[in-house]
Amino acid sequence: MLEGPGKRHLEWDVRSFQGDVSDFVVHSQDLDGDGKPELIVASRASESTAPMVRDWELAIVDGQTDAVMHLLVQDWGPDAISARGALLLTEWALSLGQIVFTGREYVYENARLEPSAAPVRRRALNGVFEKERLAAINTSTDRTLRPRAFLAHPTTKEGADVLPKSFTAVVVKGVAREEPWLQLHLQGPGGKMEMLSGDVEGTATLRLGDARKKRLFPLGYAPADAEGWLLGRKVWRAGGQVWLE
């Protein structure tokens, strides 16, 4: 729930980690340059023991319309937001036998995320990185970290997301929500209907992507206008990934 001046009252569901109030962080910044700051509300949802990855649910409240966007991010911290409002959203992934910290940058426009021109950044976990993270964890007063600083390291590699080799053309026939997650009802060849959900027992299975810019959207990405954005569109499905042109 968010309350403020002018009788603003907004509510949404979150999976909050049972702890003290430091597990809830609010940041205010004008992300889209319209002179009305957005609110970025982060709630720590879970934390693994090794390598102590912190899962945060982010809600971005538009400063003009109060529309609320939802997404998931790992190892969140205020430095993820640049001075110009670009968002570096991070997650951990397994790649070629290595645990890799991955950051994708977006700009906030019209209450949605758009991939920025910055490349995807990936840094493999090694002894040096582990010590750097542990030092940041031990000195953080609010459980946030420094994802942009982590990915500024010389060992970080730049690139793009790789599109799957094969797709199935499907049409989005329905968009539903189980707050804060999206559910897509997709019609494939022969009229067969299937459903993909952004959350199955806490695991994000639906993953949206921008095919032209070769950029996956964040885990759990659910813009406020998802229904108008997705309903009726022809998209390309590969497993749980749904790519838009």
C-alpha positions in Angstrom: 0.0 0.0 0.0 1.2 3.5 -0.8 -0.4 6.7 0.6 0.7 10.2 0.0 -0.4 13.8 -0.7 -3.5 14.4 -2.7 -5.3 11.3 -1.4 -3.1 8.9 -3.4 -3.8 5.4 -2.3 -2.3 2.4 -4.1 -2.2 -1.3 -3.2 -0.5 -4.4 -4.6 0.6 -7.8 -3.3 4.2 -8.6 -2.5 6.1 -11.5 -1.1 8.0 -9.8 1.7 10.8 -11.5 3.5 10.1 -11.9 7.2 12.5 -9.5 8.9 12.8 -5.9 10.0 11.8 -2.8 8.1 15.1 -2.5 6.3 13.7 -5.2 3.9 11.5 -2.4 2.4 13.3 0.3 0.4 11.8 3.3 -1.4 13.6 5.5 -3.8 12.2 8.6 -5.7 13.6 9.8 -9.0 12.3 11.2 -12.3 12.9 8.3 -14.7 11.2 9.6 -17.8 12.0 13.3 -17.7 8.5 14.6 -17.3 9.3 16.5 -14.1 7.2 14.2 -11.9 9.4 11.7 -10.0 8.6 8.0 -10.1 8.6 5.9 -6.9 10.7 2.8 -7.0 9.5 0.5 -4.2 11.7 -2.5 -3.4 10.6 -5.4 -1.1 13.0 -8.2 -0.3 11.2 -11.4 -1.1 13.8 -14.1 -0.4 17.4 -14.8 0.2 19.5 -17.8 -0.6 22.3 -19.0 1.6 25.0 -19.5 -1.1 26.1 -17.2 -2.7 23.6 -15.2 -0.6 21.5 -13.9 -3.5 18.8 -11.5 -2.5 15.6 -11.5 -4.5 13.7 -8.2 -4.6 10.2 -7.4 -5.9 10.2 -3.9 -7.5 7.2 -1.8 -8.1 7.6 1.4 -10.1 4.9 3.9 -9.6 4.5 6.4 -12.4 4.8 10.0 -11.2 2.1 11.2 -13.7 -0.5 8.5 -13.7 0.2 6.3 -10.6 0.3 3.3 -12.9 2.3 0.5 -11.2 4.8 -1.7 -13.0 6.1 -4.9 -11.4 9.3 -6.9 -11.9 11.8 -9.1 -10.1 15.5 -8.3 -9.6 18.4 -9.9 -7.8 21.0 -8.0 -5.7 19.2 -4.7 -6.1 20.7 -1.4 -5.0 20.2 2.3 -5.6 23.2 2.6 -7.9 21.2 0.5 -10.4 19.6 3.8 -11.3 21.9 6.1 -13.3 21.8 9.9 -12.9 19.7 10.1 -16.1 17.3 7.5 -14.8 18.4 4.4 -16.7 17.7 1.2 -14.8 20.4 -1.6 -14.7 18.3 -4.7 -13.7 20.3 -7.7 -12.6 20.0 -11.4 -12.0 22.1 -14.5 -11.5 22.3 -17.2 -14.1 24.1 -20.4 -14.9 26.1 -20.2 -18.1 28.6 -22.8 -19.4 29.1 -24.2 -15.9 29.7 -20.7 -14.4 27.5 -18.6 -12.1 27.2 -15.3 -13.9 25.9 -11.9 -12.7 24.0 -10.4 -15.6 22.8 -6.8 -16.0 20.5 -5.4 -18.6 19.8 -1.7 -18.9 16.4 -0.2 -19.7 14.9 3.3 -19.9 11.5 4.0 -18.5 9.1 5.4 -21.1 5.3 5.6 -21.1 5.1 3.5 -18.0 7.0 0.6 -19.7 10.6 -0.5 -20.0 12.5 0.0 -23.3 16.0 -1.6 -23.8 18.7 1.0 -23.7 21.6 1.1 -26.2 24.0 -0.2 -23.5 25.1 -3.9 -24.0 24.1 -6.7 -21.7 26.8 -7.0 -19.0 28.0 -10.3 -17.6 30.5 -11.0 -14.8 31.4 -14.6 -13.7 31.5 -15.3 -10.0 35.1 -16.0 -8.8 37.1 -15.6 -5.7 37.7 -11.9 -6.3 34.0 -11.2 -6.9 33.0 -13.3 -3.9 35.2 -11.1 -1.6 33.8 -7.9 -3.2 30.2 -9.0 -2.7 30.9 -10.2 0.9 32.4 -6.8 1.8 29.4 -5.0 0.3 27.0 -7.3 2.2 28.7 -6.8 5.5 28.7 -3.0 5.1 25.2 -2.5 3.8 22.8 -0.9 6.3 19.6 -1.7 4.3 20.5 -5.0 2.6 20.9 -3.4 -0.8 24.1 -3.9 -2.8 25.9 -2.1 -5.7 25.0 -3.9 -8.9 26.3 -1.2 -11.3 29.6 -1.0 -9.4 29.9 -4.8 -9.5 29.5 -4.8 -13.3 32.0 -2.0 -13.8 34.8 -4.4 -13.1 37.3 -5.1 -15.9 36.4 -8.8 -16.1 32.8 -7.9 -17.0 32.0 -9.0 -20.6 29.6 -7.1 -22.9 27.2 -8.7 -25.4 23.6 -9.3 -26.2 20.9 -11.9 -25.4 20.9 -14.8 -27.8 17.6 -15.5 -29.5 16.5 -19.1 -29.5 17.2 -21.0 -32.8 13.6 -22.1 -33.3 10.2 -20.4 -32.4 6.6 -21.1 -32.6 4.3 -18.3 -33.8 1.4 -17.9 -31.4 -1.2 -15.2 -30.7 -1.9 -13.7 -27.3 -5.6 -14.4 -26.8 -5.8 -13.5 -23.1 -3.9 -11.6 -20.4 -4.7 -12.2 -16.8 -3.1 -11.2 -13.5 -2.5 -13.0 -10.3 -0.9 -10.0 -8.5 1.7 -9.1 -9.3 2.2 -11.8 -11.9 1.1 -12.0 -15.5 -0.6 -15.0 -17.1 -0.7 -15.2 -20.9 -3.2 -17.4 -22.8 -1.6 -18.3 -26.1 -3.1 -19.8 -29.3 -0.7 -21.9 -31.3 -1.0 -23.8 -34.6 -4.2 -25.6 -35.0 -5.9 -23.4 -32.4 -4.3 -25.1 -29.4 -4.5 -23.0 -26.3 -1.7 -22.9 -23.7 -1.1 -20.8 -20.6 2.2 -19.4 -19.4 2.4 -17.8 -16.0 5.0 -15.4 -14.5 5.0 -17.3 -11.3 4.8 -21.0 -10.6 5.5 -21.7 -6.9 7.8 -18.7 -6.7 9.7 -19.4 -10.0 9.2 -17.1 -12.9 8.5 -19.2 -16.0 7.1 -16.6 -18.4 9.9 -14.4 -19.8 9.2 -11.6 -22.3 11.8 -10.4 -24.7 12.3 -7.7 -27.4 13.4 -9.7 -30.5 14.5 -6.6 -32.6 16.8 -5.4 -29.8 17.8 -8.8 -28.7 17.0 -8.1 -25.1 15.1 -10.1 -22.5 12.9 -8.1 -20.2 13.3 -8.6 -16.4 12.0 -11.6 -14.6 8.4 -11.1 -13.6 8.0 -8.1 -15.9 4.4 -6.8 -15.8 3.7 -3.3 -17.0 0.5 -1.6 -15.9 -0.9 -1.7 -19.5 0.1 -5.3 -20.2 -3.4 -6.1 -21.5 -3.4 -3.4 -24.1 0.2 -4.0 -25.0 0.0 -7.7 -25.5 -3.6 -8.8 -26.2 -4.1 -9.8 -29.8 -0.4 -9.7 -30.8 1.4 -12.3 -32.8 4.4 -13.3 -30.8 7.1 -15.9 -31.0 7.4 -18.6 -28.3 10.3 -20.7 -27.4 9.6 -22.7 -24.2 8.8 -20.1 -21.5 10.2 -17.2 -23.5 7.8 -15.0 -25.5 9.5 -12.7 -27.9 7.9 -9.5 -29.3 8.7 -7.8 -32.6 
